[in-house]
Amino acid sequence: MTFDLLLESFRYTYTASEFTMMLKIAILGPESTGKTMLAKQLADYFKAPWVPEYAREYVEHLTGPYTYDDICTIARKQIEQEQEIDNQPSTTQYVFFDTELIITKVWFSYRFGRVPDFVTEQLNTGFFDLYLLCLPDLPWEPDPVREHGEDRDFFFNWYKKEIEQTGKPYVIVDGIGNQRFQNALKGLNTLNIKA
């Protein structure tokens, strides 16, 4: 399902008394750490929307290596997705994002040595309420899009540092199978976000 169709499925007509503010939860971490599975599980559990990883979809359709301009396109789409969700009334408590701009910022910096101002400006808005940072304790599962399987600890620490710079709360999520999901739920509870 494309993001536009996903978003359309959550558009309803509400009365003013039904409007609630969704807590925006970003799920990030190195590659092959179960982010997509966790996003789906949490969305199912809370009957909440989730935003799939756009970068993967985009890169899978490239016919050559990705470029700086490709990453700019991905970043702009991520910002558009954030803005679309932010403008939607909802009766759900959460919306879950499978990755977000911190990963894109690191990607820019690592691969190209520079980060566009518009990415930094969006990150400075403090869009997300909570970050779930996935520990690289799952086995590496290679696929044609994934890179740097041997560097997952390096990227985990970089993402952690970037999250800390936002001043937003975060929870490190570890565990295998259902335990990972249960640990994410515990993390939401620990931060006094009712799960």
Helices and strands as residue ranges (DSSP letters): H 3-8, G 16-18, E 23-28, H 35-46, E 50-51, H 54-60, H 68-86, E 94-98, H 101-112, H 117-123, E 130-134, G 149-151, H 152-166, E 170-173, H 178-190
